[in-house]
Amino acid sequence: MDEAQLRELTAANPELGGLRDQALAAIAAAGEQAAIEDVRVRFLGRKSRLTEILRSISALPAEQRPVVGRLGNLVRVELGALVEAREAELASASLRSALAHERIDVTLPGEPFLGGHEHLISRTIREVEDIFIGLGYKVAEGPEVETEYYNFTALNTPADHPARSLHDTFFVDAASAGARAGRGADDGLLLRTHTSPVQVRAMEKQPPPVYVVCPGKAYRRDLDATHTPMFHQVEGLAVDEGITLADLKGTLYHFARAFFGTDREIRLRPHFFPFTEPSVEVDVSCGLCGGKGCRSCKYSGWLEILGAGMVDPSLYGFVGYDADKVQGFAFGMGVERMAMLKHHIPDARAFVDNDKRFLEQF
Ligand code: PHE
């Protein structure tokens, strides 16, 4: 707005000229964004005096109307532009000062981030799985809460077998314990005592041949230096035509050397399991003394690693396989035990103590 216009305006409406002066001063004085926002509301807002005057032009004497209308509007546009310009100026000033004050020194060392790593038990499970995957096995998993049928009955473990007793098995509820006493002895629910039921489920799901390993948690009422109530197993099953005990031995021989080292030997000792016939326990030669005998192997030269055997043909009846056509072997190992033997860990409870000093070693 130039001098002439200003004079014309002040002559027509002195208040408008005064308002403009006040607004110009307030804009110049606004030192921060909130202040300029106040100025906008005070001088240009819906309830401002300027808006009021412009809205009531029709009430003015006829000769004032065109001048006040034209120049009043010019004042409004002029002030709006000035407010906006001042606002932009203040915004960029505040950004500049934030950048200056909140400068981050990217060369300072950061907070150390302590990366975790796989637990030794998980790693051991993977190592075992990998060896069998290399032999063509598939990995199968199943529920940890099992029925008595899959955990015992279909594995040829009769209703009165002591392993079913409360002393060894965690039953899930009172009704389950009752079932064990003779009422519907197959339906009781329990925490599986081994991962063998997964093998039964695997056979139910597919016709032979079957080559599976079953990793997972198992539960027994045990607690001492070498047993925890929850532990891990990897069990394996091979069912095909023409499978013999020699296949079992060859497979476990390969496994033991892949897992512990190629300087190891294995031996099979006769044993008993309800679900295999014949059954064996498998030992690996002691890695510390090379089989000569030392404290670690109790001077026997051998360390027991797992149970195994030829699948008892009576099991095939439970899953609809033809016992005259197929043969198979099965084996089951405790993962904690395998890790303890491989890494010379004296106490299985260390796996669940969660002491980082222990866990970080592996
Ligand atoms: N299921 C047996 C156990 O948990 C291990 C095993 C599996 C033995 C397969 C023989 C054959 O003790």
Boltz pocket constraint, residues with backbone or C-beta under 6 A from the ligand:
constraints:
  - pocket:
      binder: B
      contacts: [[A, 193], [A, 194], [A, 195], [A, 196], [A, 235], [A, 236], [A, 273], [A, 276], [A, 280], [A, 307], [A, 308], [A, 309], [A, 330], [A, 331], [A, 332], [A, 333]]
      max_distance: 6.0
